[in-house]
Amino acid sequence: RTVKIEPEFTLGYIGLVRAYTGLIDIGGVPFEEVYPRAKSALDKALQMNDARAEVYGILGRFKFITEWDWEGAEAAFRKSLEINPNISDTYFDFASFLISMDRGEEALLMINKARRLDPLNAGINNDVGWINYCVRRYDKAEREYLHTLDMYPDFVMSYRELGWVYAKQSKFSKAIQYVQQAVNLERSSYNLMYLALVYALAGQKDKVLAILKNLQAPEVGDRIAAYDFALIYSALGDIDEAFKWLEKSYLEHSGWPFFVKVEPMADPLRSDPRFAPFLEKMGLKP
């Protein structure tokens, strides 16, 4: 609506790119549908001249999430920060890129810079917890998620991701409690998928299969990324099925298959001989 009212508003097009790449992230819309929309919005932003640093920042996000152009993404992020080192969104997205590339200390540096610039941003505070989870500093991740929830008691993402932290510590009752709270606040297929994941880690296979049956029913409106199904089957110990979904995620550009390198939930896949070749196919170092 904003860009229809003001077609020359650069930040409006940047917002569209952020929204479309977010849909690719969670698998909410088929890649072939959302990519051209994201590319069109990006092209319009690139044609403007009033927000160059922000444009380079969103270019980095686009290259990262949609094109899997790791070198191009990093160059765009760094160009954005060279022009203006005070844009929290650039640090925020750059941190996600760096952790996906298994560069944890750099990612922590970037996300903490983002928080210093925007200390009340719920998403940024949440991602301080998320990146600590990714580098397996679970106690620190727990403190950061609880800090976010102290500020924003209804912030769904923090409940869901704090559940992951507890699951990785084998605190399954707390894990289920927190992810269930995310479902209570927002009954989406995405949250139900991650409830199934913690049930899988807790060994409650019947509950997992019940959720999966509902999520895969044709009448379910929300799409689930193939990558998320891969994590579910990994947690269930069905490694062949997990790799089938991981390959589907790669072929369909569904979710974040590039994140498998650092995802703690993917630990059961790491010793499989198919894991390193998959990373190489993604352009990642094993």
Secondary structure, DSSP 8 states (H G I E B T S, - for coil): -HHHH-TT-HHHHHHHHHHHHHHHHHT-S-HHHHHHHHHHHHHHHHH--S-HHHHHHHHHHHIIIII--HHHHHHHHHHHHHH-TT-HHHHHHHHHHHHHTT-HHHHHHHHHHHHHHSTT-HHHHHHHHHHHHHTT-HHHHHHHHHHHHHH-TT-HHHHHHHHHHHHHTT-HHHHHHHHHHHHHH---HHHHHHHHHHHHHTT-HHHHHHHHHHHTSTT--S---HHHHHHHHHHHT-HHHHHHHHHHHHHHT-S-GGGGGT-GGGGGGTTSTTHHHHHHHTT---
